[in-house]
Amino acid sequence: MGNDDLDFQARYDALRAAYLAALPQRRSDAAEHWRLCEQDAQSPAWRDLHTLAHRLSGSAPCYGLDEVGIAAQKLDRLLSGKPPCRDMGKLTPLIERLLTALDAGAIA
């Protein structure tokens, strides 16, 4: 491995470590957004939850967290609809899957 490869790997490892360290906060944020959404169908937390799911769907697979990415992508798709999905029966299992994946990713 050349120096450029080692430098890249070191930078990637540092970024991945920072990403993993932030997962508990992202999990907490997702749970809180969901709690607020359950209480109010018009809550601004819906937008926050959608933004979080969208970001996780793209970034998590880059750091080897495929299950987080898949769970977030499924949630993102429903929340991206026109109109956005607010069906608790459809969303609850997706939120639970995302929270479980975030828990598992945080201990990776």
C-alpha positions in Angstrom: 0.0 0.0 0.0 1.3 3.4 -0.9 1.3 6.5 1.3 -1.7 7.9 -0.6 -3.6 4.7 0.1 -2.6 4.8 3.8 -3.6 8.5 4.1 -7.0 7.8 2.5 -7.6 4.8 4.8 -6.6 6.9 7.8 -9.0 9.7 6.8 -11.8 7.2 6.1 -11.3 5.5 9.4 -11.5 8.8 11.2 -14.7 9.8 9.4 -16.2 6.4 10.1 -15.3 6.6 13.8 -16.9 10.1 14.0 -20.0 8.8 12.1 -20.4 5.9 14.5 -19.9 8.1 17.5 -22.8 10.3 16.3 -25.2 7.4 15.9 -26.6 7.5 19.4 -27.5 11.2 19.0 -29.1 10.4 15.6 -31.1 7.6 17.2 -32.2 9.9 20.0 -33.2 12.5 17.5 -35.2 10.0 15.4 -37.0 8.7 18.5 -37.8 12.2 19.6 -39.0 13.3 16.2 -41.2 10.2 16.0 -42.6 10.9 19.5 -43.7 14.4 18.4 -45.1 13.1 15.1 -47.2 10.6 17.0 -48.7 13.4 19.0 -49.4 15.8 16.2 -50.0 15.0 12.5 -49.1 18.7 11.7 -45.9 18.8 13.8 -42.8 20.2 12.2 -41.1 17.1 13.5 -42.4 15.3 10.4 -40.0 17.4 8.3 -37.2 16.8 10.7 -37.8 13.0 10.7 -37.9 13.0 6.9 -34.6 15.0 6.7 -32.9 12.6 9.1 -34.1 9.5 7.3 -33.1 11.0 3.9 -29.6 11.8 5.2 -29.1 8.4 6.8 -30.3 6.6 3.7 -27.4 8.1 1.7 -24.6 8.3 4.3 -25.0 5.1 6.3 -24.0 2.7 3.5 -20.8 4.7 2.9 -19.7 3.6 6.3 -20.8 -0.1 6.1 -24.1 0.4 7.9 -26.3 -1.1 5.2 -29.2 -2.0 7.5 -29.4 1.6 8.7 -29.4 2.8 5.1 -32.1 0.3 4.0 -34.3 1.1 6.9 -33.8 4.9 6.4 -34.5 4.6 2.7 -37.8 2.8 3.2 -38.9 5.5 5.7 -37.6 8.3 3.4 -39.7 6.9 0.5 -42.9 7.0 2.5 -42.2 10.4 3.9 -41.3 11.8 0.5 -44.7 11.0 -1.0 -47.1 13.5 -2.4 -48.8 13.8 0.0 -46.3 12.4 2.6 -47.5 9.3 4.3 -48.8 9.8 7.8 -50.2 6.3 8.3 -49.0 5.2 11.7 -49.6 1.6 10.8 -47.2 1.7 7.9 -44.7 4.0 9.5 -44.3 2.4 13.0 -42.6 -0.8 11.8 -40.2 1.3 9.7 -39.3 3.6 12.6 -38.8 0.5 14.8 -36.5 -1.0 12.2 -34.5 2.2 11.8 -34.1 2.6 15.6 -33.0 -1.0 16.0 -30.5 -0.6 13.1 -29.2 2.6 14.7 -28.8 0.7 18.0 -26.8 -2.1 16.3 -24.7 0.4 14.3 -23.8 2.3 17.4 -22.1 -0.8 18.8 -20.4 -1.8 15.5 
